[in-house]
Amino acid sequence: MSGERRLGVALCGLGMLSEHQIAPALEKTRHCRLAGLVSGSPDKVARFQARYGVPDRAVYGYHDMQRMADNPDIDIVYVVTPNALHAAHAIAAARAGKHVFCEKPLEVSVERCQAMIDACREAGTLLGTAYRCHYDPHHVECIRLARERVFGAPVVVQAAFSIDVGRPDQWRLRHALAGGGALVDVGIYALQASRYLTGEEPVEVAAMASTTDAEKYAEVDETMVWTARFPSGVLAHCATSFRAGGMQSLRVDCERGWFELDPAFFYDGNHGRRSDGVEIRHPPTDLFAAELDDFALSILEGRPARLPGEEGLRDVRIMQAIYEAARTGRRVRLGG
């Protein structure tokens, strides 16, 4: 593919993730380049333009994304806005004829996820979900260990991820923008891990939520713990929090041993070990560059996205069931 042109990516949302992770990663990619900006902040636009040289003609507001239809330099729109705005921005990009790569969670409801999927299908463009851990060689190795049953069949999966969410005046703590709290923001990593390690979809979930700061977490969950049962009998125990420190691991206990990553979900520095004493440690990988290059290759090679919108929808459906289980105190069965 060395002769192919590099696909132009427009960043939709210029927050910290775009500034400190995604834009720098685009400079490391083989098949992408930063070609456009979408933002409602002139200050952020000016900062990005000064660093990356994006021309004025490739700068858009959220209200006029349809103008991208006249810009052949933009092939992909990477949606990095608050969760509940993903659908509006993804649909606008699709209607402008652009492929869409979207941060997780895909959206805040199954219905909105489906609307994104439908819009891209109607436009003939791809919709990809940004699940970077699929490109981490440490996670890839854990998937191999589980699927090849190196230590026998998996029995229990444990996964947990927490962050200090920080100040109380941010969008992540507003339900109208985030759609949920710790579960949708970082708990989704644990949920994803339980699914790709088992290679199965959960058939039943149970959950409990806890809040210690009722004012700060008035609208979203602070801490959530859930269990999931999979068709093969594997049980997953997962936890997430905006308050607890140090939750960052995954572990799979099998019939004849175990393997784990700790830390498991960082941008870099992940590593782990196995019950036979072997370390799980690989050279650093820019996960954002890897996932962007893979999505670009899907377009260039005319193949489906590795992690399409349907994959994002599945997690949203399961998270909705987890919230229902926490609210009702009852197990919730999942169809399929």
HELIX and SHEET records of a PDB file:
HELIX    1   1 MET A   16  LEU A   17  1                                   2    
HELIX    2   2 SER A   18  ILE A   22  3                                   5    
HELIX    3   3 ALA A   23  LEU A   26  1                                   4    
HELIX    4   4 PRO A   42  TYR A   52  1                                  11    
HELIX    5   5 ASP A   56  ALA A   58  5                                   3    
HELIX    6   6 TYR A   62  ASP A   70  5                                   9    
HELIX    7   7 ASN A   83  LEU A   85  5                                   3    
HELIX    8   8 HIS A   86  ARG A   95  1                                  10    
HELIX    9   9 VAL A  110  ALA A  123  1                                  14    
HELIX   10  10 ARG A  132  TYR A  135  5                                   4    
HELIX   11  11 PRO A  137  ARG A  147  1                                  11    
HELIX   12  12 TRP A  171  LEU A  173  5                                   3    
HELIX   13  13 HIS A  175  ALA A  178  1                                   4    
HELIX   14  14 ALA A  182  ALA A  182  1                                   1    
HELIX   15  15 LEU A  183  GLY A  187  3                                   5    
HELIX   16  16 ILE A  188  THR A  198  1                                  11    
HELIX   17  17 LEU A  287  GLU A  301  1                                  15    
HELIX   18  18 GLY A  309  THR A  328  1                                  20    
SHEET    1   A 6 VAL A  59  TYR A  60  0                                        
SHEET    2   A 6 CYS A  32  VAL A  38  1                                        
SHEET    3   A 6 LEU A   7  CYS A  12  1                                        
SHEET    4   A 6 ILE A  76  VAL A  79  1                                        
SHEET    5   A 6 HIS A  99  GLU A 103  1                                        
SHEET    6   A 6 LEU A 127  ALA A 130  1                                        
SHEET    1   B 9 GLU A 279  ILE A 280  0                                        
SHEET    2   B 9 GLY A 272  ARG A 274 -1                                        
SHEET    3   B 9 TRP A 258  LEU A 261 -1                                        
SHEET    4   B 9 GLN A 248  CYS A 254 -1                                        
SHEET    5   B 9 PRO A 154  SER A 162 -1                                        
SHEET    6   B 9 LEU A 235  SER A 241  1                                        
SHEET    7   B 9 THR A 223  ARG A 229 -1                                        
SHEET    8   B 9 GLU A 204  SER A 210 -1                                        
SHEET    9   B 9 VAL A 332  ARG A 333 -1                                        
END                                                                             
